[in-house]
Amino acid sequence: MKLTAILLLFFYTAMQAETISWYGSFKSALYTARNKNRPIFVVVVKRNCDECRQLFAGTLREERIVRKINEKMVPVIVTKEDENYPVELLYTLVYPTIFLLSPQEVIIKPPISGAIDANLLEKKIFDE
């Protein structure tokens, strides 16, 4: 079921002109982040989450956001139900929640949760 949801999300976003190159596994994203020395952009979601769907249908489709994530980060989607990621590090009760981690699995910026628009994402994650 989880794989089906990820595949549907992938095909939905693949229909767009420019899309984020998502990793479906935290372990794969971590490996790539360490090899490329890039931060990991982690989106933690749960099933049947309207705000999660809105995030992927809106904010994470905006061209300026897509470009920044693809060029500077290693993006990965993890689901609450999966737990095949460092749950104790990426703990949240609000979905979606975005974490920015170093390749050494250290939180770089405070996580942001809930309804996340492009301006908030830029301010909280991309502003330096």
Secondary structure per residue as TSV (DSSP state, phi and psi in degrees):
chain	resnum	aa	ss	phi	psi
A	1	M	-	360.0	-45.0
A	2	K	H	-60.8	-44.1
A	3	L	H	-62.2	-39.1
A	4	T	H	-61.2	-44.7
A	5	A	H	-63.2	-42.0
A	6	I	H	-66.0	-41.6
A	7	L	H	-64.1	-42.1
A	8	L	H	-61.9	-43.2
A	9	L	H	-61.7	-43.1
A	10	F	H	-61.3	-48.9
A	11	F	H	-65.7	-35.0
A	12	Y	H	-63.2	-47.4
A	13	T	H	-74.5	-27.4
A	14	A	H	-65.7	-22.6
A	15	M	T	-74.3	-12.6
A	16	Q	S	-82.5	159.8
A	17	A	S	-60.2	-50.6
A	18	E	S	-128.8	128.1
A	19	T	-	-127.7	161.3
A	20	I	-	-77.0	137.9
A	21	S	-	-88.0	81.6
A	22	W	-	-72.9	144.1
A	23	Y	B	-96.9	142.0
A	24	G	S	-97.8	-1.0
A	25	S	-	-134.0	129.7
A	26	F	H	-62.0	-39.7
A	27	K	H	-60.7	-43.0
A	28	S	H	-65.8	-42.5
A	29	A	H	-63.4	-41.7
A	30	L	H	-62.4	-43.8
A	31	Y	H	-58.8	-47.9
A	32	T	H	-65.2	-42.4
A	33	A	H	-59.8	-41.7
A	34	R	H	-67.3	-39.0
A	35	N	H	-70.3	-35.6
A	36	K	H	-97.1	-4.8
A	37	N	T	53.3	51.7
A	38	R	-	-121.4	152.6
A	39	P	-	-70.5	158.4
A	40	I	E	-102.5	124.2
A	41	F	E	-97.1	101.8
A	42	V	E	-104.5	126.0
A	43	V	E	-110.7	116.0
A	44	V	E	-97.8	123.2
A	45	V	E	-126.3	171.2
A	46	K	-	-135.8	161.7
A	47	R	T	-64.5	148.9
A	48	N	T	56.9	41.4
A	49	C	-	-108.3	112.2
A	50	D	H	-64.0	-42.3
A	51	E	H	-65.9	-31.1
A	52	C	H	-64.6	-47.1
A	53	R	H	-60.6	-41.8
A	54	Q	H	-63.0	-39.1
A	55	L	H	-59.7	-46.2
A	56	F	H	-75.3	-30.0
A	57	A	H	-80.6	-23.2
A	58	G	T	-116.8	-83.1
A	59	T	G	-53.5	-47.2
A	60	L	G	-82.6	12.2
A	61	R	G	-111.4	-9.3
A	62	E	S	-68.4	131.2
A	63	E	H	-53.8	-43.7
A	64	R	H	-66.2	-33.8
A	65	I	H	-72.3	-46.9
A	66	V	H	-56.8	-46.7
A	67	R	H	-61.7	-46.5
A	68	K	H	-63.8	-42.9
A	69	I	H	-65.7	-47.8
A	70	N	H	-64.1	-35.9
A	71	E	H	-80.2	-32.2
A	72	K	H	-117.2	-8.8
A	73	M	-	-136.8	172.2
A	74	V	E	-114.8	103.1
A	75	P	E	-86.3	137.9
A	76	V	E	-142.2	143.0
A	77	I	E	-106.4	129.2
A	78	V	E	-126.7	146.3
A	79	T	E	-106.4	145.7
A	80	K	T	-53.6	-39.4
A	81	E	T	-72.4	-17.9
A	82	D	T	-76.2	-52.9
A	83	E	-	59.5	19.4
A	84	N	-	-96.1	47.4
A	85	Y	S	-155.4	168.9
A	86	P	-	-71.8	83.6
A	87	V	T	-56.1	-40.1
A	88	E	T	-65.0	-30.4
A	89	L	T	-81.5	-40.3
A	90	L	S	-103.7	42.1
A	91	Y	-	-76.4	132.0
A	92	T	-	-154.4	153.8
A	93	L	S	-114.1	-0.9
A	94	V	S	-117.6	135.6
A	95	Y	S	-128.9	140.3
A	96	P	S	-75.4	159.8
A	97	T	E	-132.0	135.2
A	98	I	E	-109.1	129.1
A	99	F	E	-116.7	144.2
A	100	L	E	-117.1	116.3
A	101	L	E	-115.7	149.7
A	102	S	-	-75.7	166.6
A	103	P	T	-62.1	-14.8
A	104	Q	T	-95.7	12.1
A	105	E	S	65.3	42.1
A	106	V	-	-111.7	134.2
A	107	I	E	-68.0	123.5
A	108	I	E	-86.8	-41.5
A	109	K	E	-133.9	156.2
A	110	P	E	-59.6	139.7
A	111	P	E	-65.1	155.0
A	112	I	E	-121.3	141.6
A	113	S	E	-132.3	160.8
A	114	G	S	81.6	-145.8
A	115	A	S	-69.6	113.4
A	116	I	-	-120.7	112.0
A	117	D	-	-95.4	172.2
A	118	A	H	-61.3	-40.2
A	119	N	H	-65.4	-42.8
A	120	L	H	-63.6	-43.1
A	121	L	H	-61.1	-45.8
A	122	E	I	-61.6	-44.1
A	123	K	I	-64.7	-44.4
A	124	K	I	-85.5	-29.3
A	125	I	I	-108.2	-45.4
A	126	F	I	-91.4	-27.3
A	127	D	-	-66.1	137.5
A	128	E	-	-110.8	360.0
